[in-house]
Amino acid sequence: MPGLRRCPWSIIDDETWALFSWWQDWKTLQVLPWGGSDLMQQPAYVLQAFRQCETTLNELNKEEQTKQQKEYEKQQRELKRNMSNRQGGRR
């Protein structure tokens, strides 16, 4: 993986951070940026931002699950190889 030339957090603009914090508030506190309790009563861009946050979170979760599955499979292969080596050495 190539080195980073800039901190990835510095690339995110203030507006994006605001939208992300709205989404966090909604997920954790059930608080919407323009009041009320119905997400469909919010401006369209709020709903779009929330959808993008959900999509990004889902993608990150899938990546993490794939990474964990690969690590698990690697450990299983190593365990099998070690067991084979031990059994072969006892003969």
N, C-alpha and C positions, 0 to 999 in steps of 0.2 A: 504494500500500500504506500503510495507516495506521501511524503511529509506535507503537513499543512503549512501554507504560507501565511494564513490568517486564522485567528481564533474563529471557529464556526459560529460562536454566539455573537460575534461582532458583525456578522453579515445580516443578521435579523434586524429589521427596522423597528422603530417604536410602535408603528401601527400594528404590525404583526404581533408584537408582544402584548399589546392591549387586547387584541382579539383572542389570543391564547389565554390571557388571564380571565377574560369573560367566560370562555369555555370551562376553565378550571373552576371558577366560581359556580357555574351552573352545575357541573358534575359533582362538586363536593358540598355545596351549600344550597343548591336549587334556587340560586339567585340569578335572575336575568338582567341584562344591562339596561333595558328600557322599562323595567318593572313588570308586574303581572306574573302570571304563572304558566302562561301558554306560549310555548316557543313559536308557534305559528303567528302570533301577534307581534313578533319582533320584526324589524326591518329585514329585507331579503338578504342583505349582505351578512347579517349576523348568522342567519341559518346556514348560508353558504360557508362561512368561516367555521362554524361548528361541525358541519359535515366534513370539511377538510381536516379538521383536528381529529375526528373519529377515524377517518380513512388513514391518516398518518399513524395514529396509534395502532390500528389493526395491522398495518404493514410492519411496524416495528415489532409487534408481538409475534407475527409470523416469522420474521427473521430470527428472533430470539428462540422460538420453538425449533426452527430448523437447525440453528447452531447447537442447541442442547441435544437434539436428536443425533446429530453428527458426532458430538462428543461422546454420547452414550454408546453409539455403535463402535467408535474407536476404542473405548474402554473395553467393550465386550470382545472385540478382536484381540486386543492385547491380553486379556484374561485367558481366552482360548489358547493363544499362542504360548503363554506361560504354562498353562496346564499341560499342553502337548509336550513342551520341553521338559517339564518335570517327569512326566510319565515315560518319555523316551530315555531319560537319564537313569531311570531305575532298572532298566532291563539288563 
